[in-house]
């Protein structure tokens, strides 16, 4: 019976569980979804690289699992739809059989009305011999048996039709359930992919910031610059592997903001100078003076011309407007930040050096002083970069 096939399909579904309870599979899926959701909540600009890598892994694991769930749900739906089609065909065949038998019984009724069986019975008494009578009696019995068999076949066909219709209803119900499960799985996958795309966009922002910082440090601290670029290579590779969709067609070159108040040069207590936006030159001078009064000699690098970054993008990414200004940093070789993504390019960030030596480290007296006083002058640190201070903390 086709009902067994439908029942076999139904066993593929998770059985009922107590209200409020979850199966181990559901618990695993929920933990995975929560991890992916948590990954989208991290501050990608401030988080450590290990946290970033784990966030990517959590998101990718969720996408992979949701794709597998959708594939399984799709196969189950296809099997359920096939069972419905089979049940439709069985019902149609059963309906045709009933129709054929009903036509035969209708013909039997018409014949019985036109030539009633009693007339045939009287013929026996008019037979010329006992032998003729016996033959006619036997023929009548055969006819009656055939008529009874036909009626029995009709009853059986009608019973079979009811069973096939019940199987069809069961198959249709299961198919509807499977369709709902497939749609839910598709929705989960779309959510997972959206989370992945959002995290990728946030991480591209982080990648832009870190790579731009590496370029800003190139003249001041080549070793640190190379270290930052190398650390970002793994992230860039993972981002490049993600499907971000096709590149847009027509792209207009964006306007890169100018340094507010123009550019100004601020002298350092130990010699040298820092070029910054004119609007913050007074604050920078005051900060350097206050640090020097406390025995902390700060200097460093500030403004970096966006044209230098544009040239790098042309060399590493391509020469189209999209490649220069919009293509993800991870798509370039080597990965290269977009122009206009660094606070250095508007003169609002400084990479400090300490006491006439190298770049500020977290363990230096310069970092201790800046942590205690820089905010008094409107400067804030990006935690991943103890040397980098800006008006936004980015």
C-alpha positions, 0 to 999 in steps of 0.5 A, a space after each residue: 500500500 502506498 500509505 506505507 511509503 508515505 509513513 516511511 517518508 514521515 519517519 524522516 521528521 524529528 518526532 514530537 518532544 515535550 513542550 519546552 524541550 529541545 532535541 540534541 540537534 535543536 540544542 546544537 543548532 541553537 548554540 551555533 546560531 547564538 555563536 553566529 549572532 554573537 559574532 556580529 556584535 563584536 567591535 571589529 575595529 577594536 577586537 583582537 585578531 584571535 577574536 576576529 578569526 573566531 568570529 569568522 569561524 563561527 559565522 562560516 560554520 553556521 552558514 555551512 550548517 544552514 546550507 546542509 540543513 536546507 539541502 536535507 530539507 529540499 531532498 525531503 520536500 522533493 521526496 514528499 512531492 513525489 509521494 503526492 504525485 504517486 498518490 494522485 496517480 493511484 487515486 486517478 487509477 482507482 477512480 477510473 476502475 470504479 467508473 469502469 465497474 459502475 458502467 458495467 453494473 449499470 449495463 447489468 441493471 439495464 439488461 436485468 430490466 429489459 430481460 428479467 431473470 424470471 423470464 429465463 427461469 420460466 424457460 426451464 419449464 418450457 424445455 423439451 427435455 430434462 437435459 435442456 432444463 439442466 443446461 439452462 439452469 446451469 447457465 442461469 447460475 453462471 450468470 448470477 455468479 458473474 453478476 455477484 462477482 461484478 458487484 463485489 469487484 465494485 465494492 472492493 474498488 470503492 474501498 480501495 479508492 477511499 484508501 488511496 484518497 486517505 493516502 493522498 491526504 496524508 501525503 499532501 499533509 506531509 508535503 505541506 510540512 516538508 515545504 514549511 520546513 524547507 522554507 524555514 531552512 531557506 530563511 535560516 540560510 538567508 539570515 546566516 548569509 546576511 550575517 556573514 556579509 555584514 561581518 565581512 563588511 565590518 571586517 573590510 573596514 577593520 582591514 582598511 584601517 589596519 592596512 592604512 595604518 601600516 602605510 602610515 607607519 612605513 617611514 616611521 617604523 618599517 618593522 612595525 608596518 611590515 608586521 601589521 601588514 603580515 598579520 592582516 594577510 590571513 584576514 584578507 585571504 579569508 575575506 577574499 574567499 567569501 562571495 561578496 557578489 559581482 562588482 557594481 557597474 558604474 562607480 563615481 570616484 568619491 570626494 575624499 575629505 580635506 583636513 579640517 582647517 587645512 594643514 599645520 605643522 607642530 614642533 616636537 620638544 626633541 626636534 622634528 614636527 608633526 603635520 596635523 589638521 589645522 583645527 587640532 594643531 593647538 591641542 596637539 601643541 598643548 599635549 606635547 608641551 604638557 607631556 614634556 613638562 612631565 618628562 615624556 617626550 612625544 613626537 610622531 607622524 600625523 597627516 598622510 596624503 590620500 594621493 599616496 594611497 590612491 597610487 598604491 591602489 592603482 598598483 595593487 588593485 587596478 586602475 578602474 574607478 571601482 578598483 581604486 576607490 570601492 573594491 574590497 581591500 582583500 581583493 587587492 594583491 597585496 591587500 591595500 586599504 581604500 583611499 580616504 579610510 584613515 584618520 591620518 588622511 584628514 590629519 586627525 590621527 597621530 602615531 606617536 613615538 616615545 622619548 626620541 626612540 621608536 613607536 609607543 608600546 603598551 609598556 612604555 611610560 609614553 603610553 602610560 602618560 597618554 592613557 592618563 592625559 590624552 583625552 584632556 586634549 581630545 585624543 583617544 586610543 585604538 586599543 589594538 594600536 597603542 601608538 595610534 591616537 585620534 580624535 575619534 579613537 579610530 
